[in-house]
Amino acid sequence: MSQVYNYRACASLMLLGEHAVVHQGFGICAAIDQFITAKLELRDNKTILIKSSFGTYEGSIGCMPIKEPFSYVIEAINVFSDFISTGFELTLTSGIDPNIGFGSSAAVVVATLGALNLAFFHSTDPDRILKDAIKTVRQVQGFASGCDCAASVYGSTVAFNPRTFEIVKYHHSFDLTATYCGYKTKTALMINFVNQRLKQQPKEIAKIFAEIENLATLGMRALTNNDLHRFGELMTAQQHHMKELGVSNQDLDRLFDLLKSHQAILGAKISGAGGGDCVIGLGAAIVHLPIEMHGAKIIHLKTLPGYYGMS
Ligand code: MEV
C-alpha cells in the first residue's frame, strides 16, 4: 500500500496592523476554527496530481506550469521542488469559504507545504514551512506581509513582523463575530490605493501608519496581559484609521456601527485590506444584518490557542 500523509492548516483573520504592516512594524493575526486538509499519497512514477472540489490538475516532477484555480498550490510545490523525489497525488479538502477573507490562500499553501514536509522530510519544522509559505504567497500575488501564513502555521494568534520574521505567539481562545458585507475587493488593489495616497500625501499617511503600528504594539501588550477589553478598544481605534486611509465604505461603516452598538462586543473593525469583505467584532453577538445588503452573512468564530500539523 502506498504511504499517505495528512496535514491540516487553519484559516485566519487579521486583528490589528493592516496596511501599516506592509511598510513597518507588526501585524496581529488570529488562527480561527476553519480548516483545510491536504492528503498526500506517494506514487511510483513522476506524475503529480492535484484534486480538489474545484477540479483536477496534472503535472510532473520539474514541470508544473501555473494554472488557475491551483496557482497557490502549484507555486508551493514549485518552491519545494528540490526535495521532491517521486510523484504523488494531493487531495485538498477545505471547510474554508474561499469567497470570504479568511486567509484560505495562505491556509492551502501551509497545508500543501505541511504534507510535502511530512512526505519528503518525515518531519514538520514550522519555521521552514512559514518561510516557504511566505515565499510562495509573495511569488503568486506580489507583496504580502505573511501574517496570515504565520497564524495558519502556528494555529494561534500571532504578532508577526514581515521584515525581521520576528514572531510572538499568544495562546488565548476568544470569540469573534465576523460580518461579511456580500463582496470583496482584491487585497492588491487596496494596497495600491493606499500606496497612491502615500505618494500624494506622504506626511499624513506616514502619521496614520505610525499610529496603526503603535496600536499593534499596544495590542501585543494587551494580549500578554490577557486584557481583551483593552484589545477591543485598540481594534476600534484602528477602525478610525482605516476610515482615514479611505479603505472603509458605507457598507463597512454600517456593519461596524451594528457590531459596536452590541453590548457583547468589546471592539470592532474591518479585518484585512478593506474595500469590502468583513468587519469583525471581538465577542459573540447576534446582529441583524440590513436586508438590502445582498449576500451579507454573519459567521461566529473562535480563535485557536495554538496547534499545527496533525498528521
Ligand atoms: C490584508 O489582509 C492585510 C494587509 O495589511 C496586507 C498584508 O498584510 O499583506 C492590507
Residues whose N, C-alpha, C, O or C-beta is under 5 A from the ligand:
A	BS01	MEV	M14 G17 E18 H19 V21 V22 F143 A144 S145 G146 T187 G272 A273
